[in-house]
Amino acid sequence: MSKSFMVFSAAVDHNSSMCTQIRGNLYDAGSGDIRIDFERYESTCPAADIRYYVAEFSSGVSVQRGTKVELTSDTINVPLSPTVDTGKSFPLISGFISSSTHDGNDFIEAEITANNNLQLRKNTGTGTAKIDWQVIEYGCSAVQKNTISGWASASTTATLSPSVDLSKSWLIYSYKTDSGGDTTMAENMVRGRITASNELTFDRDETGSTIDLTWYLVKFTDDTKVKHSTEDFAAGDGQENITLSSSINLASTMALGGMYMRGGKSTHDSDDTPGYGWFTFDLTADDSLQITRNASTGAAADVGWFVIEFAPSTALYRSVGTDATELIDDADCTVEI
């Protein structure tokens, strides 16, 4: 458990937060019974589609996690113990909420503010948000991070220094917004991309809200490889199949998107359904990525995607129970996976 982490993506089609916001938790139920728990606040909702991946390492990776952290104020500090190397660590979050409206409680910003602290931030909204979090310290990595505050335009960029190897880099981001409701979804749906070796780009299809966004750029220094690009969806288009530039090892590869590991941007603004810009990412073959959304009528979308192939023999699976170990050495680090 302390050397494993989970990513998941979800496709939904509803305008109530109680149906769309889904938390996911990897946990030990006792006696080595490792389970995954997905939950949303309301049970009488349309079906949601989930794709998940769990990566397990024997050494070189350390994971801390927590579940159902209640955001009783706009800023919550979560202690980390033991301390982490902030130059090699990044957070992943998911959550659910007891509200029918997507507003300031639905978009949560996560930042490691010190080597012993994870900070979760939101704006005021209806209902109570509860967050599941993971902080991953990946020994064979170099992590850059920064916060973009008061973003009000349609697009913004961030500079990477030093520049990175595009084939070994993964972008993670989360954000909070100051608006919500029936006509603001397009301005709150953000696509993130690595657009150059020294540049990140974040964009959305409408403006009106002010966003604070924290990003992490993870550059792997072991044999891990990353493919990434962006995919556009025309109005009415619910699924795209992408041929990858080269074959991958399905047993050690995961796929995901942006905010909450599922997010992109969308033109949808007639109600507060996020499903127009939330996607699942499914590796259907060793050279194929399938991206699906459950809401598509009348609204276009774009999503930045990442396919991460960990160093050979990583134990990565859609169901728990696989073991794999191999010693990997390179000039930067040694990781047993």
Secondary structure, 3 states (H helix, E strand, C coil): CCCEEEEEEEECCCCCHHHHCCEEEEEECCCCCEEEEEECCCCCCCCCEEEEEEEECCCCEEEEEEEEEECCCCEEEEECCCCCCCCCEEEEEEEEECCCCCCCCCCCEEEEEECCEEEEECCCCCCCEEEEEEEEEECCEEEEEEEEEEECCCEEEEECCCCCCHHHEEEEEEEEECCCCCCCCHHHCCEEEEEECCEEEEECCCCCCCEEEEEEEEEECCCCEEEEEEEEECCCCCEEEEECCCCCCHHHEEEECCHHHCECEECCCCCCCHHHCECEEEEEECCEEEEECCCCCCCCEEEEEEEEECCCCCEEECCCCCCCCCEEECCCCEEEC
